[in-house]
Structures are given as structure tokens and as C-alpha cells.
């Protein structure tokens, strides 16, 4: 079974967002700009749709 290119890109982006949320203190606004999202609310919607939680919820849950 092949994986669609969009699915590969989405998986890559989710992993990058997760990495930046956990390993940096960058605000969502900067993460959004860094990953070329139109704006922070779009990144938050994309992240929630793919993970079931907001970026801030994810960051709080996974802080060390």
C-alpha cells in the first residue's frame, strides 16, 4: 500500500511541529512562520486535526 504524498508531507509537518514545541521555547507564531503556515491559527487547526490537541496542550503535556 502506497502512502499519498500529502500524507507524507502532513506527517513530516506534524513531527516538525511536535519537535519544535518540545525542544524550543519558540512561540506558536514563530513556529508557524518557520514552517511556512499562513498564520498561527491555521497551524493550530492543522495540528489539532492531526493530533486531537492544541499545540499549547501538546507542549504542556510533553515538557520535561
PyMOL Python script that loads the backbone (N, CA, C, O; Angstrom):
from pymol import cmd

cmd.read_pdbstr("""\
ATOM      1  N   UNK A   1       0.844  -1.185   0.000  1.00  0.00           N
ATOM      2  CA  UNK A   1       0.000   0.000   0.000  1.00  0.00           C
ATOM      3  C   UNK A   1       0.886   1.245   0.000  1.00  0.00           C
ATOM      4  O   UNK A   1       1.750   1.400   0.863  1.00  0.00           O
ATOM      5  N   UNK A   2       0.669   2.111  -0.955  1.00  0.00           N
ATOM      6  CA  UNK A   2       1.461   3.330  -1.058  1.00  0.00           C
ATOM      7  C   UNK A   2       0.866   4.433  -0.194  1.00  0.00           C
ATOM      8  O   UNK A   2      -0.341   4.484   0.042  1.00  0.00           O
ATOM      9  N   UNK A   3       1.734   5.301   0.263  1.00  0.00           N
ATOM     10  CA  UNK A   3       1.314   6.454   1.049  1.00  0.00           C
ATOM     11  C   UNK A   3       1.252   7.660   0.124  1.00  0.00           C
ATOM     12  O   UNK A   3       2.186   7.924  -0.634  1.00  0.00           O
ATOM     13  N   UNK A   4       0.147   8.386   0.192  1.00  0.00           N
ATOM     14  CA  UNK A   4      -0.036   9.561  -0.661  1.00  0.00           C
ATOM     15  C   UNK A   4       0.973  10.647  -0.273  1.00  0.00           C
ATOM     16  O   UNK A   4       1.319  10.781   0.900  1.00  0.00           O
ATOM     17  N   UNK A   5       1.441  11.416  -1.251  1.00  0.00           N
ATOM     18  CA  UNK A   5       2.395  12.488  -0.961  1.00  0.00           C
ATOM     19  C   UNK A   5       1.890  13.466   0.106  1.00  0.00           C
ATOM     20  O   UNK A   5       2.661  13.899   0.963  1.00  0.00           O
ATOM     21  N   UNK A   6       0.606  13.815   0.058  1.00  0.00           N
ATOM     22  CA  UNK A   6       0.063  14.741   1.055  1.00  0.00           C
ATOM     23  C   UNK A   6       0.184  14.157   2.459  1.00  0.00           C
ATOM     24  O   UNK A   6       0.499  14.874   3.409  1.00  0.00           O
ATOM     25  N   UNK A   7      -0.063  12.867   2.586  1.00  0.00           N
ATOM     26  CA  UNK A   7       0.049  12.211   3.894  1.00  0.00           C
ATOM     27  C   UNK A   7       1.496  12.245   4.404  1.00  0.00           C
ATOM     28  O   UNK A   7       1.732  12.454   5.594  1.00  0.00           O
ATOM     29  N   UNK A   8       2.442  12.044   3.518  1.00  0.00           N
ATOM     30  CA  UNK A   8       3.861  12.119   3.894  1.00  0.00           C
ATOM     31  C   UNK A   8       4.222  13.528   4.367  1.00  0.00           C
ATOM     32  O   UNK A   8       4.908  13.700   5.374  1.00  0.00           O
ATOM     33  N   UNK A   9       3.752  14.523   3.629  1.00  0.00           N
ATOM     34  CA  UNK A   9       4.035  15.917   3.990  1.00  0.00           C
ATOM     35  C   UNK A   9       3.392  16.264   5.325  1.00  0.00           C
ATOM     36  O   UNK A   9       4.025  16.876   6.186  1.00  0.00           O
ATOM     37  N   UNK A  10       2.128  15.870   5.496  1.00  0.00           N
ATOM     38  CA  UNK A  10       1.430  16.146   6.763  1.00  0.00           C
ATOM     39  C   UNK A  10       2.147  15.491   7.940  1.00  0.00           C
ATOM     40  O   UNK A  10       2.314  16.112   8.990  1.00  0.00           O
ATOM     41  N   UNK A  11       2.569  14.243   7.768  1.00  0.00           N
ATOM     42  CA  UNK A  11       3.283  13.531   8.837  1.00  0.00           C
ATOM     43  C   UNK A  11       4.593  14.239   9.162  1.00  0.00           C
ATOM     44  O   UNK A  11       4.945  14.395  10.332  1.00  0.00           O
ATOM     45  N   UNK A  12       5.307  14.663   8.139  1.00  0.00           N
ATOM     46  CA  UNK A  12       6.555  15.390   8.346  1.00  0.00           C
ATOM     47  C   UNK A  12       6.300  16.686   9.122  1.00  0.00           C
ATOM     48  O   UNK A  12       7.005  16.990  10.084  1.00  0.00           O
ATOM     49  N   UNK A  13       5.287  17.446   8.695  1.00  0.00           N
ATOM     50  CA  UNK A  13       4.982  18.713   9.364  1.00  0.00           C
ATOM     51  C   UNK A  13       4.577  18.502  10.825  1.00  0.00           C
ATOM     52  O   UNK A  13       5.030  19.234  11.704  1.00  0.00           O
ATOM     53  N   UNK A  14       3.741  17.521  11.082  1.00  0.00           N
ATOM     54  CA  UNK A  14       3.325  17.243  12.468  1.00  0.00           C
ATOM     55  C   UNK A  14       4.542  16.902  13.311  1.00  0.00           C
ATOM     56  O   UNK A  14       4.671  17.389  14.434  1.00  0.00           O
ATOM     57  N   UNK A  15       5.431  16.076  12.788  1.00  0.00           N
ATOM     58  CA  UNK A  15       6.635  15.717  13.548  1.00  0.00           C
ATOM     59  C   UNK A  15       7.530  16.929  13.788  1.00  0.00           C
ATOM     60  O   UNK A  15       8.113  17.059  14.865  1.00  0.00           O
ATOM     61  N   UNK A  16       7.647  17.812  12.806  1.00  0.00           N
ATOM     62  CA  UNK A  16       8.441  19.035  12.977  1.00  0.00           C
ATOM     63  C   UNK A  16       7.810  19.952  14.025  1.00  0.00           C
ATOM     64  O   UNK A  16       8.507  20.504  14.877  1.00  0.00           O
ATOM     65  N   UNK A  17       6.496  20.109  13.956  1.00  0.00           N
ATOM     66  CA  UNK A  17       5.815  20.957  14.940  1.00  0.00           C
ATOM     67  C   UNK A  17       6.013  20.386  16.336  1.00  0.00           C
ATOM     68  O   UNK A  17       6.351  21.117  17.266  1.00  0.00           O
ATOM     69  N   UNK A  18       5.804  19.081  16.485  1.00  0.00           N
ATOM     70  CA  UNK A  18       5.993  18.435  17.798  1.00  0.00           C
ATOM     71  C   UNK A  18       7.413  18.672  18.308  1.00  0.00           C
ATOM     72  O   UNK A  18       7.606  19.023  19.472  1.00  0.00           O
ATOM     73  N   UNK A  19       8.397  18.480  17.446  1.00  0.00           N
ATOM     74  CA  UNK A  19       9.794  18.675  17.820  1.00  0.00           C
ATOM     75  C   UNK A  19      10.042  20.109  18.289  1.00  0.00           C
ATOM     76  O   UNK A  19      10.691  20.333  19.310  1.00  0.00           O
ATOM     77  N   UNK A  20       9.524  21.065  17.540  1.00  0.00           N
ATOM     78  CA  UNK A  20       9.740  22.469  17.900  1.00  0.00           C
ATOM     79  C   UNK A  20       8.995  22.839  19.188  1.00  0.00           C
ATOM     80  O   UNK A  20       9.488  23.642  19.981  1.00  0.00           O
ATOM     81  N   UNK A  21       7.821  22.262  19.396  1.00  0.00           N
ATOM     82  CA  UNK A  21       7.065  22.553  20.615  1.00  0.00           C
ATOM     83  C   UNK A  21       7.784  22.035  21.856  1.00  0.00           C
ATOM     84  O   UNK A  21       7.794  22.692  22.897  1.00  0.00           O
ATOM     85  N   UNK A  22       8.380  20.861  21.740  1.00  0.00           N
ATOM     86  CA  UNK A  22       9.016  20.230  22.895  1.00  0.00           C
ATOM     87  C   UNK A  22      10.455  20.709  23.104  1.00  0.00           C
ATOM     88  O   UNK A  22      10.893  20.855  24.245  1.00  0.00           O
ATOM     89  N   UNK A  23      11.183  20.951  22.034  1.00  0.00           N
ATOM     90  CA  UNK A  23      12.615  21.227  22.147  1.00  0.00           C
ATOM     91  C   UNK A  23      13.014  22.698  22.007  1.00  0.00           C
ATOM     92  O   UNK A  23      14.198  23.029  22.069  1.00  0.00           O
ATOM     93  N   UNK A  24      12.037  23.572  21.820  1.00  0.00           N
ATOM     94  CA  UNK A  24      12.331  25.003  21.781  1.00  0.00           C
ATOM     95  C   UNK A  24      11.291  25.733  22.625  1.00  0.00           C
ATOM     96  O   UNK A  24      10.277  25.160  23.024  1.00  0.00           O
ATOM     97  N   UNK A  25      11.560  26.989  22.885  1.00  0.00           N
ATOM     98  CA  UNK A  25      10.573  27.807  23.593  1.00  0.00           C
ATOM     99  C   UNK A  25       9.938  28.812  22.632  1.00  0.00           C
ATOM    100  O   UNK A  25       9.320  29.788  23.057  1.00  0.00           O
ATOM    101  N   UNK A  26      10.100  28.557  21.329  1.00  0.00           N
ATOM    102  CA  UNK A  26       9.531  29.458  20.327  1.00  0.00           C
ATOM    103  C   UNK A  26       8.016  29.547  20.485  1.00  0.00           C
ATOM    104  O   UNK A  26       7.355  28.536  20.723  1.00  0.00           O
ATOM    105  N   UNK A  27       7.467  30.746  20.353  1.00  0.00           N
ATOM    106  CA  UNK A  27       6.014  30.859  20.379  1.00  0.00           C
ATOM    107  C   UNK A  27       5.408  30.256  19.104  1.00  0.00           C
ATOM    108  O   UNK A  27       6.087  30.103  18.088  1.00  0.00           O
ATOM    109  N   UNK A  28       4.136  29.925  19.182  1.00  0.00           N
ATOM    110  CA  UNK A  28       3.435  29.331  18.047  1.00  0.00           C
ATOM    111  C   UNK A  28       3.568  30.224  16.812  1.00  0.00           C
ATOM    112  O   UNK A  28       3.698  29.726  15.693  1.00  0.00           O
ATOM    113  N   UNK A  29       3.536  31.527  17.015  1.00  0.00           N
ATOM    114  CA  UNK A  29       3.661  32.474  15.899  1.00  0.00           C
ATOM    115  C   UNK A  29       4.956  32.245  15.125  1.00  0.00           C
ATOM    116  O   UNK A  29       4.955  32.250  13.894  1.00  0.00           O
ATOM    117  N   UNK A  30       6.056  32.044  15.841  1.00  0.00           N
ATOM    118  CA  UNK A  30       7.346  31.833  15.179  1.00  0.00           C
ATOM    119  C   UNK A  30       7.445  30.449  14.545  1.00  0.00           C
ATOM    120  O   UNK A  30       8.021  30.295  13.468  1.00  0.00           O
ATOM    121  N   UNK A  31       6.886  29.448  15.213  1.00  0.00           N
ATOM    122  CA  UNK A  31       6.877  28.095  14.633  1.00  0.00           C
ATOM    123  C   UNK A  31       6.077  28.121  13.332  1.00  0.00           C
ATOM    124  O   UNK A  31       6.482  27.533  12.329  1.00  0.00           O
ATOM    125  N   UNK A  32       4.948  28.805  13.362  1.00  0.00           N
ATOM    126  CA  UNK A  32       4.100  28.942  12.181  1.00  0.00           C
ATOM    127  C   UNK A  32       4.872  29.577  11.023  1.00  0.00           C
ATOM    128  O   UNK A  32       4.823  29.079   9.898  1.00  0.00           O
ATOM    129  N   UNK A  33       5.569  30.655  11.289  1.00  0.00           N
ATOM    130  CA  UNK A  33       6.347  31.337  10.259  1.00  0.00           C
ATOM    131  C   UNK A  33       7.490  30.455   9.757  1.00  0.00           C
ATOM    132  O   UNK A  33       7.745  30.385   8.555  1.00  0.00           O
ATOM    133  N   UNK A  34       8.164  29.794  10.667  1.00  0.00           N
ATOM    134  CA  UNK A  34       9.299  28.934  10.323  1.00  0.00           C
ATOM    135  C   UNK A  34       8.887  27.805   9.371  1.00  0.00           C
ATOM    136  O   UNK A  34       9.645  27.422   8.479  1.00  0.00           O
ATOM    137  N   UNK A  35       7.671  27.279   9.576  1.00  0.00           N
ATOM    138  CA  UNK A  35       7.200  26.155   8.769  1.00  0.00           C
ATOM    139  C   UNK A  35       6.278  26.589   7.625  1.00  0.00           C
ATOM    140  O   UNK A  35       5.612  25.762   7.001  1.00  0.00           O
ATOM    141  N   UNK A  36       6.253  27.894   7.363  1.00  0.00           N
ATOM    142  CA  UNK A  36       5.523  28.464   6.219  1.00  0.00           C
ATOM    143  C   UNK A  36       4.013  28.265   6.255  1.00  0.00           C
ATOM    144  O   UNK A  36       3.385  28.076   5.213  1.00  0.00           O
ATOM    145  N   UNK A  37       3.431  28.307   7.447  1.00  0.00           N
ATOM    146  CA  UNK A  37       1.974  28.317   7.545  1.00  0.00           C
ATOM    147  C   UNK A  37       1.497  29.745   7.327  1.00  0.00           C
ATOM    148  O   UNK A  37       2.213  30.700   7.627  1.00  0.00           O
ATOM    149  N   UNK A  38       0.282  29.885   6.801  1.00  0.00           N
ATOM    150  CA  UNK A  38      -0.273  31.220   6.539  1.00  0.00           C
ATOM    151  C   UNK A  38      -0.304  32.067   7.799  1.00  0.00           C
ATOM    152  O   UNK A  38       0.092  33.233   7.791  1.00  0.00           O
ATOM    153  N   UNK A  39      -0.781  31.464   8.882  1.00  0.00           N
ATOM    154  CA  UNK A  39      -0.871  32.181  10.150  1.00  0.00           C
ATOM    155  C   UNK A  39      -0.970  31.170  11.298  1.00  0.00           C
ATOM    156  O   UNK A  39      -1.266  29.999  11.063  1.00  0.00           O
ATOM    157  N   UNK A  40      -0.728  31.610  12.531  1.00  0.00           N
ATOM    158  CA  UNK A  40      -0.760  30.702  13.681  1.00  0.00           C
ATOM    159  C   UNK A  40      -2.081  29.949  13.867  1.00  0.00           C
ATOM    160  O   UNK A  40      -2.049  28.763  14.195  1.00  0.00           O
ATOM    161  N   UNK A  41      -3.245  30.591  13.671  1.00  0.00           N
ATOM    162  CA  UNK A  41      -4.483  29.820  13.830  1.00  0.00           C
ATOM    163  C   UNK A  41      -4.598  28.649  12.843  1.00  0.00           C
ATOM    164  O   UNK A  41      -5.165  27.607  13.174  1.00  0.00           O
ATOM    165  N   UNK A  42      -4.064  28.823  11.646  1.00  0.00           N
ATOM    166  CA  UNK A  42      -4.104  27.725  10.680  1.00  0.00           C
ATOM    167  C   UNK A  42      -3.208  26.573  11.150  1.00  0.00           C
ATOM    168  O   UNK A  42      -3.589  25.408  11.035  1.00  0.00           O
ATOM    169  N   UNK A  43      -2.039  26.889  11.669  1.00  0.00           N
ATOM    170  CA  UNK A  43      -1.152  25.851  12.215  1.00  0.00           C
ATOM    171  C   UNK A  43      -1.866  25.129  13.356  1.00  0.00           C
ATOM    172  O   UNK A  43      -1.835  23.901  13.423  1.00  0.00           O
ATOM    173  N   UNK A  44      -2.506  25.878  14.251  1.00  0.00           N
ATOM    174  CA  UNK A  44      -3.192  25.274  15.396  1.00  0.00           C
ATOM    175  C   UNK A  44      -4.320  24.347  14.941  1.00  0.00           C
ATOM    176  O   UNK A  44      -4.499  23.264  15.499  1.00  0.00           O
ATOM    177  N   UNK A  45      -5.073  24.767  13.940  1.00  0.00           N
ATOM    178  CA  UNK A  45      -6.164  23.948  13.400  1.00  0.00           C
ATOM    179  C   UNK A  45      -5.610  22.672  12.759  1.00  0.00           C
ATOM    180  O   UNK A  45      -6.129  21.580  12.991  1.00  0.00           O
ATOM    181  N   UNK A  46      -4.568  22.815  11.962  1.00  0.00           N
ATOM    182  CA  UNK A  46      -3.912  21.667  11.323  1.00  0.00           C
ATOM    183  C   UNK A  46      -3.395  20.688  12.375  1.00  0.00           C
ATOM    184  O   UNK A  46      -3.576  19.477  12.249  1.00  0.00           O
ATOM    185  N   UNK A  47      -2.751  21.224  13.413  1.00  0.00           N
ATOM    186  CA  UNK A  47      -2.184  20.381  14.464  1.00  0.00           C
ATOM    187  C   UNK A  47      -3.296  19.644  15.218  1.00  0.00           C
ATOM    188  O   UNK A  47      -3.190  18.440  15.454  1.00  0.00           O
ATOM    189  N   UNK A  48      -4.359  20.359  15.597  1.00  0.00           N
ATOM    190  CA  UNK A  48      -5.462  19.742  16.338  1.00  0.00           C
ATOM    191  C   UNK A  48      -6.144  18.657  15.499  1.00  0.00           C
ATOM    192  O   UNK A  48      -6.481  17.591  16.016  1.00  0.00           O
ATOM    193  N   UNK A  49      -6.343  18.923  14.229  1.00  0.00           N
ATOM    194  CA  UNK A  49      -6.987  17.960  13.343  1.00  0.00           C
ATOM    195  C   UNK A  49      -6.171  16.657  13.257  1.00  0.00           C
ATOM    196  O   UNK A  49      -6.736  15.572  13.122  1.00  0.00           O
ATOM    197  N   UNK A  50      -4.849  16.781  13.337  1.00  0.00           N
ATOM    198  CA  UNK A  50      -3.985  15.610  13.187  1.00  0.00           C
ATOM    199  C   UNK A  50      -3.583  14.938  14.499  1.00  0.00           C
ATOM    200  O   UNK A  50      -3.160  13.782  14.494  1.00  0.00           O
ATOM    201  N   UNK A  51      -3.711  15.649  15.619  1.00  0.00           N
ATOM    202  CA  UNK A  51      -3.264  15.068  16.896  1.00  0.00           C
ATOM    203  C   UNK A  51      -4.360  14.992  17.949  1.00  0.00           C
ATOM    204  O   UNK A  51      -4.233  14.249  18.922  1.00  0.00           O
ATOM    205  N   UNK A  52      -5.435  15.754  17.767  1.00  0.00           N
ATOM    206  CA  UNK A  52      -6.505  15.764  18.757  1.00  0.00           C
ATOM    207  C   UNK A  52      -6.272  16.726  19.902  1.00  0.00           C
ATOM    208  O   UNK A  52      -7.060  16.762  20.847  1.00  0.00           O
ATOM    209  N   UNK A  53      -5.196  17.514  19.838  1.00  0.00           N
ATOM    210  CA  UNK A  53      -4.941  18.511  20.885  1.00  0.00           C
ATOM    211  C   UNK A  53      -4.315  19.753  20.270  1.00  0.00           C
ATOM    212  O   UNK A  53      -3.762  19.715  19.171  1.00  0.00           O
ATOM    213  N   UNK A  54      -4.416  20.849  21.003  1.00  0.00           N
ATOM    214  CA  UNK A  54      -3.831  22.095  20.509  1.00  0.00           C
ATOM    215  C   UNK A  54      -2.313  22.051  20.686  1.00  0.00           C
ATOM    216  O   UNK A  54      -1.800  21.249  21.467  1.00  0.00           O
ATOM    217  N   UNK A  55      -1.595  22.913  19.963  1.00  0.00           N
ATOM    218  CA  UNK A  55      -0.141  22.960  20.151  1.00  0.00           C
ATOM    219  C   UNK A  55       0.250  23.265  21.608  1.00  0.00           C
ATOM    220  O   UNK A  55       1.202  22.682  22.127  1.00  0.00           O
ATOM    221  N   UNK A  56      -0.476  24.165  22.258  1.00  0.00           N
ATOM    222  CA  UNK A  56      -0.141  24.505  23.645  1.00  0.00           C
ATOM    223  C   UNK A  56      -0.413  23.331  24.584  1.00  0.00           C
ATOM    224  O   UNK A  56       0.364  23.086  25.507  1.00  0.00           O
ATOM    225  N   UNK A  57      -1.504  22.605  24.360  1.00  0.00           N
ATOM    226  CA  UNK A  57      -1.781  21.412  25.164  1.00  0.00           C
ATOM    227  C   UNK A  57      -0.653  20.397  24.989  1.00  0.00           C
ATOM    228  O   UNK A  57      -0.182  19.805  25.960  1.00  0.00           O
ATOM    229  N   UNK A  58      -0.227  20.204  23.741  1.00  0.00           N
ATOM    230  CA  UNK A  58       0.851  19.259  23.468  1.00  0.00           C
ATOM    231  C   UNK A  58       2.136  19.681  24.166  1.00  0.00           C
ATOM    232  O   UNK A  58       2.820  18.855  24.772  1.00  0.00           O
ATOM    233  N   UNK A  59       2.463  20.965  24.081  1.00  0.00           N
ATOM    234  CA  UNK A  59       3.686  21.477  24.710  1.00  0.00           C
ATOM    235  C   UNK A  59       3.643  21.254  26.227  1.00  0.00           C
ATOM    236  O   UNK A  59       4.621  20.787  26.810  1.00  0.00           O
ATOM    237  N   UNK A  60       2.524  21.582  26.863  1.00  0.00           N
ATOM    238  CA  UNK A  60       2.408  21.408  28.319  1.00  0.00           C
ATOM    239  C   UNK A  60       2.507  19.950  28.705  1.00  0.00           C
ATOM    240  O   UNK A  60       3.163  19.615  29.691  1.00  0.00           O
ATOM    241  N   UNK A  61       1.869  19.079  27.951  1.00  0.00           N
ATOM    242  CA  UNK A  61       1.856  17.644  28.248  1.00  0.00           C
ATOM    243  C   UNK A  61       3.236  17.017  28.093  1.00  0.00           C
ATOM    244  O   UNK A  61       3.558  16.055  28.791  1.00  0.00           O
ATOM    245  N   UNK A  62       4.049  17.545  27.196  1.00  0.00           N
ATOM    246  CA  UNK A  62       5.332  16.922  26.860  1.00  0.00           C
ATOM    247  C   UNK A  62       6.550  17.697  27.323  1.00  0.00           C
ATOM    248  O   UNK A  62       7.669  17.397  26.906  1.00  0.00           O
ATOM    249  N   UNK A  63       6.352  18.697  28.183  1.00  0.00           N
ATOM    250  CA  UNK A  63       7.502  19.413  28.726  1.00  0.00           C
ATOM    251  C   UNK A  63       8.260  18.523  29.691  1.00  0.00           C
ATOM    252  O   UNK A  63       7.681  17.682  30.378  1.00  0.00           O
ATOM    253  N   UNK A  64       9.564  18.728  29.727  1.00  0.00           N
ATOM    254  CA  UNK A  64      10.390  17.931  30.635  1.00  0.00           C
ATOM    255  C   UNK A  64      10.620  18.675  31.917  1.00  0.00           C
ATOM    256  O   UNK A  64      11.295  18.168  32.813  1.00  0.00           O
TER     257      UNK A  64
END
""", "prot")
cmd.dss("prot")
cmd.show_as("cartoon", "prot")
cmd.util.cbc("prot")
cmd.orient("prot")
